[in-house]
C-alpha cells in the first residue's frame, strides 16, 4: 500500500513539473532573464523549449549602427535583433551585453515599450506579449548607451525562439547570435594634432 501512495505521489510530482515547465516557462510575456546564452548567464532556452540550440532553420541576427571604428564611450547607438523562419508567426528573444570579463556593461534603453521590456535586473532586454508576433520574421529595436572609457570590447549575446504556437514548448526552434564591438581608440597622431 505504501508503494502505491509513493508511486501516486511521484506521478503527481512529475505531471505537475511537466505542466509547470510547459505553461509557466512559456515566456510569451518575455524571458524571465538570464537566457541569452552568454558565458555569464549560463541558462539555455532548451531547458524549457525542446530541441538543440541552432539545430533548426531559423536565422537570428544582431546588428547595430556602431561604426567599424568602435563605440564612443557614453554615446547612444541603435541595436536591432531579428529572427527569420518561414511559416512561423510567434517569436521571442533576449539580449544582453558583456565586457571581456563577462561583466554586464552598457545601458539598455527601451525605445518601444509596446514590444520590448527590460529583464534580468535591467541588464537584458526581451519581448513583451504584444511584441512576439510576426509573419515569417520579427525585428526588435532598442538603444544602448556605451559604457565608460576603458571598458574595451563588448559582446552582445542573444537567444531567439521561433515558436510553433501550439500552446506548449514542444517543436520550437532555439537559435543564438552574437555581435562583438570594440571601443573607439583615437590614433596617436590624432591626439598629437588635437593638442
N, C-alpha and C positions, 0 to 999 in steps of 0.2 A: 504494500500500500504506500509506503514511504517513497518507493521508486516512482510510482505513478505520479505522486504530487511533485516530486523533483523534476520529472520529465515534463509535466504540465507547466511548471514554473519556467523551465528552460525554453520551451516553445513560446510561452508568453513573452519572455525577455527578448528572444531573437526576433519575433514578429514585431514587437514594439520598436526595437532598434532599427529594423529594416524600414518600417514606416516612418520613423523619425528622420532617418537619413534621406529617404526619398521625398519627404514633404518639407521638413524644417530646413534642410540644407539645400533645397532647390532655390537658389538665390535669385528668384525672379525680381525681387526688390533691390538687388545689388549684393555684392560679395560682403561677407561679414568681416573681411580684411585678412591679409596675410596669405593670399592665394595668387601671388604674382610670379611664382617660380624663381624668385630672386634667391641668392645664397642666404640672405638674412631671414627671409620669410620661411622658406623651407616647406610650406604647405603646398600640396599639389591638388589641382581640381579633380583628378580621377579618384580622390578619396571619396567623393560622392558621385561624380559623373563617371559612368562606366567607360572603359576603353583606355588605351595608352595615349600618352601625350604625343602630339604630332604624328599620329598614325593614320589620320584621315586626309581628306582632300581640301580642308578649309585653308584659306590663305590669310594669315594675320599680318598686320604691319603697324609699325610705329614710325611716324615721320615728324619733322619739325621744321621751323624756319630759322633754326640756329645755323649760322653760317659755317662753312667748312673750316674757317679760321678759328672757330670755337666760340663759346658763350662768353659774354662780358659779365663779370660778377654784378649782381643786382638788377640786371636787365630782365625784362619780361618777354617770353617767347611763347609761341603757339605750338602745341603738341597735338597731333592727330593720331587717333587709334582707329584702325579699320579691320574688318573681318569680311571675308567673301566665301560664300558656299552656296551653290545653286540649289534651288528647291527648299531653302530654309528661310523662315520668317521670324525666328526668335534668336537673339544673340545676347551675349554678356561679356564683360571684361573687367579686369582690374590692373592698374599700372602704378608702379612706384619708381622712385629714382634713388640711387645709392652711389656713394663715392667708392674709391678703390678698396677701402677697408670695410665695405658693406654697411656703412652708416647711412641712414636716410638723410638726404640732403636736398636743398632747394625747397621752394614752397609751391605747392599745387594750388591753383586758383580756379574756382568754378566760374565758367562763362555761360553755362546753360544749365541752370538748376532744375529744369524740367527733365533733362535726360541724364544728368550726371550728379554725383554726390561724393563727398569725402568719406573715407573709411580708414580703418586701422589707425585710430588716433590721429587723423588728418594727414597721415604720411602716404596715403594712396588715394586713388580715385576709382570709382566704379559706376555702373549704370544704375538707373532708377527703374521702377516698374513702367514708367512712361517712356523710357529710353532703351527698351530691349527689343523693339520690333523693326523689321526692315524687310525688303524683298530681295533676296539673294545676297544682300550685303548690309553692313551698318558702319557708319563713321561717327565717332565722337570727337569733340574738340575741347581743349581746355588750355589754360595758360599756366606757365611755370616760371617762377621767379628764380633766376640763377643764384647759387649760393655765394658766400663771401670769397674774396680773393684768397688764393692759396689752396682752394678745395681740390683742384686738379680735375682729372677726367671723371665724368659722371656717366652712369649707365641707367637707362630706363628699362625696366623689366615688365613684361605684360603677359597675362594669361587670358585667353579668349575661349568662349564657349559658343559653339553653333548647336543650338538645341533643336531637337526634332518636334518639340511642343506636344509630346504625348502624355504630359501630366506627371511624368516621373523622370528619373535621371538616366534611364537606360537608352542607349543609342545616340547619346550626344557626343559631339566631337570636341576635344580639347586641344588647343594649339597655343604655342608661345611665340613671342617675338621680343627682340631687344634692340636698343639703339644706343650706341656709345657716342658721347660728345666730349670734346676736350675743352679746357679753359683757354680763352684767348690769352696769348702772351705776345706783347709788342716786341718787335725786333730791337736789339740793342742800338742799331742805327737810328730808329725812330725815337728812342729815348734820348739819344745824344742831340738829335736835331731839335727836340722839343725843349731842351734846356737853354 
